[in-house]
Every structure is written in structure tokens, then in C-alpha cells.
Amino acid sequence: MANFKYPLETKIDIGNLELSYRQWKTAGRAVLLLHGLASNARIWDLLAPILSKNSAIIALDQRGHGKSDKPDSGYDFSTVTDDVVAFMDALGISNPIVVGHSWGGSVALCLATKYPELISGLCFIDGGLIEISRMPGNSLEKALINMAPPRWEGVTASDVR
């Protein structure tokens, strides 16, 4: 058996484009890592080796990012989600836990909504948002109030220690 140094980095053709990915270990429960907007699969380089102790870790460079193809169009969530499904199919990844960071969290949420039978779990890191107007009882005004940064006027260093 060959002695590989991880992560393995390679590309796979999913039919309409080539996607790059990094992989740590190939045995165990699959965990698919999706990076945020304007990022790439290398963002997972510190976390992936820890997760790979018990799982097969795959970090995808999504369309237009990292070493993957950068087409002029297709950056809507539906298309990017279909890219992830084609990637999983091409690699034979079944029922992974999908971890999404920021924009990747929104892609993971779309994946779970559109194809719930294809995944076994979700983890969102600073992401996984849906359109606020679709949430009952919410409005942009309410979201702006709830998501506003804390007010620091009058707070001293000893108050936050």
C-alpha cells in the first residue's frame, strides 16, 4: 500500500466543470467541508487533521474558488448546490455530515433543503442563513436590531474580564 502524505489534493470533473478538493484520510464516516465566499478549501487545514482521527474529511474548493474552475456564471445557490451533489456523486460520497462556513453554510442549508436524503447531518459555522423575509414574524427592521453589534459606550476593560 502506498504511503500518502495528507492532505491529498486533486481535481475531479463533474461534467460541466472541474472541482478541486483536499482529502484527509479515506476511511470512516465522511465529513464534507464547505468554505465561505472568497475563501477556499485550505481554510480547513488546521481543523481537518483533528477531525480526520475518526472520519474521512473532504474539503471542496467550490465553483469559482481556490483551484476549481471559475466560470462566468452559475454562482446562485441552486447551481452551487447541484455542483456539490455532482461532486458527491463523482467521488461516491454517501450521507456525509456537511460542515459549512459562512456562505458555505448557506450552501449546506440549501443542500439539506433540496436533497435531505443525501446527507446525514449539518454543522454551520458563522452561516447557514435563509432569506429573512421568509421567516414568519421577522422583518428587516427586527433583524437589524437583533443583529446589531453590542454598544460599548461606558464599558471599561475590567467590565469584560
N, C-alpha and C positions, 0 to 999 in steps of 0.2 A: 504494500500500500504506500502511495506517495505521501511524503511528509510536507504538508502545505503550511504556509505561514498565513495566518489570518490577520486582517480580513482578505478574503478573495475579492477581487474587483473585476467585473466583466460586464459585457453588454448582451442584451437579448433582443431579437427582432420580434415585435408583437404584430407585425403585418403592415401597419402604416407608419411606424417609426421604431427607432432603436432606443431602448432604455438601458441606462447604466445602473448597476446596483453593487452593493458591498454585502458580503456574507461572512458571518462568524459562525462556525460550526454548522454542520448539516443535519445532525440528528436531534431528536427531541421535538417538543411542541413548537410550531412555527410562530414567530412573532415578527410582524411586518411593521417597519418603522417608516413613517411618512413625515418628511421635513416641512418646514414652513416656507412661505413665499420668499423669494430671493435668497434661498438657502440651498443646501444640497445634502446628500447622504452622509457626508463627513461630519455633520453636526452631531451624529450619534457615536462618534469614535471613542469617547470616554465611557459612555454608558453601555454600549453593545458588548464589550468583553465581560462585563459583570453579568449582564443578562444571559450571555451565552453559556454560563456554567450549567444551566438547566434547560436551555432552549436553543432552537435553530433561529438565528437572528438574521433578518434580511432588511437592509436599508436601501430604499429605492430613491434614485435621482428622478424626480417626476419630470414630466414634459417641460422642456424649456429651462431646466435647471441642471447644474453640475455638468456631467459628461454625457447626459442624454441629448437626443436630438432637440432642436429648437425651431419648430415650425412657426410660421407666421400666425397661425390661428389654432383654435382648439383649447383655449385656456379657461373655458367655462367649467363649472363643477361637474356637469353631466359627462362631458368628454374626458376630463381628467379621471373621473371615477371609472369610466369604461376602460381607460388606459390601465388602471390598477387591476381591474378584473382580467383583462387580457394578459397582463404581466403574471398574475397569479396562475392563470391557466397555462401559460407558456412554461412556467417553472414547476408546475404541478403542486403548487401550494394550496392545501385544503384546510379550511376552517382555522385560519390564523387568528391570533389576538392581534388587533390592529392598533398601533400607537401613533397618534397624530399630534404634531406640534404646530400650534398656531394655524396657519392656512391648511396644513396637513391634517389638523383636527377637523376642519370643516370638510375636507375630502373624505376622511374616515366616517364622519357623520352621514354624508351623502351615500357612501358605500353601504353603511348599515341600513339606511332608509330604503335604498333602491334594491339591494341584494342581501337581505338579512340572513339568508340561508348559507351564504358563502363565508361567514366569519363566526368565530366563537366568542369574541369579546372585544371590547373597546377600551382605550385609555386616552384621555385628552390631556395634553399639557399646554396650558395657555391657549385654548382654542376649542373648536367644535361649536361654532355659533350657527344659528339659523336666523333668518330674517325676522327682526324684532316685530314687525307689523303682523306676522302670522301667529304670534303668541297671544292667546286670549288675555285681555286686560292690560296689555302693555302698549306703550306709545314711545315715540322718540323722546318726548319730554321726560317721561318717567325713567327711561334708560339713562339719559344724560345725568339725571340726579343720582341714580343708584350707582353709576359707574364713575362718577366724578372722583378725582384724587382727593385724599384727605386734606383738610385745611390745617396748615402748620403754624398759623399765626399764634404767637404766645407760647408755643411749645418749646421747652428747653431740652438740652441734651440729657439731663437727669430724668426727664419725663419718659424717655424712650429706652432707658437702660434696663 
